[in-house]
Amino acid sequence: MDWQAEITSAQARVAPHIRRTPVATVHAFGLPYKVELKLEHLQHTGSFKARGAFNTLLSQKVPQAGLVAASGGNHGAAVAYAGSQLGHKARIYVPEMAGPAKISLIEGLSADLQVVKGAYANALNAAKAYEVETGAMQIHAYDAPGTVAGQGTCMAEWETQGLEADTVLIAVGGGGLIAGAMAWLGGRRKVVAVEPETCNALHAARIAGKPLDVDVSGVAANALGARRIGDICFDIAKQQNIETVLVSDKAISRAQHALWKEMRQLVEPAGAAALAALISSSYQPAENERVAVLICGGNIAPDPFQA
C-alpha cells in the first residue's frame, strides 16, 4: 500500500472536520533538554481518534444500518461524534472498564451506547455480532487501513507545523496512531513506541515475532488496553524495526501531574504515557538528540468538572 498517498488523501478529506491541534516546544518537566509536544488531546472528543473516524466515513459508503464500533472509550466517542456530524446513526459498545467519564462523553453524543461486562475484547465481539446481524459498518479502533491513514494525518500535520525532532515518542494501545505515524514518516525520523508495563501488546509481539494476546491492567488500560496489537501496526513496526519501551503506572501518573503543574494541561494516563518514558528515563536520548512527544488523549477520569 502507498501509505504516503493514502495519508495525503486523508488529510484533504478530514481537514474541514478536525482541529489543527497546537504544538509547543518546552524546557520543562525537570529534563535537561527541550521537548517538542503535539497537543492532540485538544482534538474533537479529546483524542486523535476523530481523524480515523472521519476518514473512514468520508471514504466509504455508509449503509442504512449505520455504524458500529467497539471502544475503550476514545474511539467510541470519535465515531459517535463523526457520525452525528455527518448524519449517521451509531451503536457503540464499550467495556465497563471504560469508566464513567468516557461513558458519559459518548452518551452526550447521541449514540446508542451499550456497556459490556469485561474488557475491550468483549465489546469487540459484541460489535462484530451486531455488524453481522444488521449490516452496520464496523469501524475498527486501530486495525483498518482507513483508520490508520486517518491517524497518520496527525504526524503529517505536525511536520507542516515545523517539527524538528529526530525522535518521536508515541503511546501504543492497539497501534493505529503509531502505525499512521510510521507509515507517514517511512523511517525519516526515529519512532519510539511507549507502552505501560501492564498492557504492552506491541512489545510482547516484537519479542514473540508475531501478534499474541496479552494481559491488560493498569491506570491506562481503558485507552491503551488492547489485548493484541493490530496486524497493520505489527507489520510496519517489524519492517522499520522500531524501539519499544515500557513505563510504570507510577511514571505515567508523574507525567500526568507534571503536565498539569507545568503546563496546565489535563490529560488522561494514556495521554501522558509517552512523556513518562522521558521523565522516568525509560528512554534516554543520546547527546544532541532532539525529541518530541505526542500527547494523545485528554479524557481524564473522573471528569473534574462533571456535575
N, C-alpha and C positions, 0 to 999 in steps of 0.2 A: 504493500500500500504506500502511496505517495503521501506521507503524513504532512509534509510541508504544504502541499496543495490543499489537503483536506482542512487543515487548521486555518489557512488563509481564507478559504471559502467560508469557514465557520465564523471567522472574525467579521466578515461583511454581513453575514446572516444575523448574528446576535447583537451587533453594535447598537441598533436602535432600542434594544430591550434591556441591556445591562448597564451597570455603572462602570465607569472607568475609575477603578479604585486608586487611592493615592499611594505614593511611595515616600519613604523618608530615609535619610542617612543619619545615623546617630552614633555618638560616642557615649555609651551608657552600659548599664547592667553589670558594672564592675569589670568590663572587658578592656584589655589594653589596646584595642583596635576598633575601628569604625565598622558598623554593620549596616548594610542596606536592607530595608524592610519593605515588603509589599503588603499593604493593609487590606487584604482580601476579605477579612471579616466584616468589612463595611459594604460588601456586596448585598444585593437584594436577598432577603431572608437570612442574612447573617453568615453566608458561606459562599465559596466558589461554585457551589453546585448549580446555581441558576444558569451558568454558562452551558453546561452539558444538557440541561433540561430544555432550554430554548433551542439549542442547535438541533436536538433530536426532533422536536415538534415542528420546527420550521423546515426540516429537510425531508420529512416523510408525510404521507397522507394519514391523518388520524381517523380511525374507524368510528362509526356512530356509537359504538360501545364505550368510547372514551379511553381514558388512560388508567394504568395500574402500575404501582411501584411499591417495592419493599425498601425500607429505610431504617437506619438507626435514628433518624430524625431530620438531619440536614437535607438529605436528598429528597425525602418526602415533602418537606416544606418547599423546596425549589420546584418540584414537579407540580405541586398544588398551586403555587404562585404562577408559574408559566402557563399552566392550564387555564387558570382563571383569567389571565391577561389575554390569552388567545381564544377564549371561548370554548374550552373543552372540559367536560366533567372528569373528575379524577377520584379513584379509590386508592387510598394509601394504607399500607399495612406496616405497622411498627411494633417492635417488641416492647414489652413492659419496661425494659432497661433503658429505653429512650429517655425516660424521665419526664416529669411534669412540664418543664419549661418548653421542651421541643414538641411535646404532645399538644400543649396549649397553642403554640405557634401554628401548627398545622390546622388545628380546629378553627383558628381565626381566619384561615384562608379558604373556607367554604368547601373543603374537600370531604369526601366520605371516608372518615378515619376509622380504621379497625385496629385495635390494640391486641396483640397476640402474646400469649404466655411464652416465656423462654427468651432465646437470643435472636439475633438477626436472621439466622438460617431458617428459623421457624416462620418468620414473617415472609421471607423469600418463597418458601414452599407454598404458603397461603396465596401469595400474589400470583404464582405460576398456575395454581389451581383455578383462580379467578380468570386468568387470561384464557385458559383452555375452555372454561365454561361459557364465557361471554364474548370472546373475540376482542377484548380490550387490548390496546397497545401496551406492551410491557416496556417500561423504561428502566433499564438496569442501572444500578447506582454507580458502577465503575467499569464493568467488563463488556463494553459495547463500543464499536467504532464511533458512533455519533456522540456518545458521552465523552470519550477520550479526546476527540477532536475539539469538542466544546471546551473542555477543561484546558486544552492546550492553548486556547486564546489568552489565558491568564499570563503565561510566560511570554507569548508573542507581544501582548500589550506592554508588559514590563520592559521588554527590550526597547520598545518605542519611547519609553519614558526615561531612557538613559541608563539602564542597568550597566554597571561597570564590573561587577564581581566576577572573579574567576570561578567561584564555587557557590552553588545554591543549595541550601538545606530545605528539605520538604518533608513534612509528616506524611506517613503512609498508613492507610487502612486497607481498603481493597485495591488501591493503586491507580484509580482514574486520574487524579490530579498529577501525580508524578509521572505517569505514563504519558500524559499530554505534554508535560514539560520536557521529558526526554525526547519524545517524538519531534517536538519543535526544534530543540537545540541540536539534536543529531550529533552530540559529542563535542559541540563547540565550547561548552562550558562543563565543568565538573558538576554532577548532581549527586548529592548525598541523601540517602533515604534514612529518615529518622522514625523509629517505632518504639512504643512502650515495651518494657521488658515483659509485660504480662499479656501482650497481644501483638505478635510480630510475624505475620503471615509471610511477608516478603523475605525477611531474614531467614526464617525456617526453610522456605522454599529454595533459597540460594544455597543453603548448606546441603539440603537433600537432593538438589539438582532437578526438582520438579515441584509444582504446587502440591500442597498437602494441608489437611485440616490441622488447626492449632487450637489450643485452649484460649479462651478470651476472658479477661477480667481487668480490673484497674480503673483509675479515675477517667481515662479517655476512651473506655470501651464502647460507650454509646455513639462514638463517631469513628474511632479507629479499630473497632472490634470485628473486622471481617475474619471469619474462620479460615478462609482460603484466599490467597492472592489471586487477582484476575489473571487470566491467561495472557491478555494483551500486555499487561504490565510486566509479568514474568519474562515474556519473550524479549521485550525491549531491554529490560534490566540485564538479562543474560547477554544479549548482543553487545551492550555498552559496558558490561562488567562493572556496574556501579557499586559503590561502597554503601553498606548498611551499618547503622549504629543504633544502639539501644539506650533508652533513658528510663530512669526510675520514676515512679509516681511522685516521689518527693521532689525530684528535679523539675518535673512538669509543674507542680504546684508553685515551686520557687519562681519559675519563669512567668507563670500567671501573675503572681504578686509583683514581680519586677516590672512587667508591662503596665500594670495599674499604677504602681508607685512612681515610676519614672516617666511614663508617657500618657497616663490616664486613659489607657486602652483596656476595656473589659473584654477578655477573650475566654473561651471555653478551654478545657485542658488540651484538646486536640490542636487548638489554635496556638498553644504555647509550646507544643512538643518539640518543634524544630529548634526554637530558641533554647530550649532546655539542653540540647546537645552541646551548645556553646557554653552556657552558664556552668554546666556540670563538668565540662572538659571531656565529655564522651567523644566529641570531635574537637581536635586541636589543630587549628590552621597552621600551615607552615609559615615561615618568616616571609612577610610581604604578601601573603595570600589574601586576596580580597574576598570577603564572604558576604552572602546575602541570605535572608531568611524569609520564607513565605508564611505569613500569619493567615491561616486558612479559615478559621471559624470563630464566631463570637456569641454563640447561643449558650451563654453561661447558665448554670443551674445551681441554686434556684435563681430565677429572674429577680434581680434586686428591686425592680420597680413594679412587679406584678401585684395587684391588689389581692 
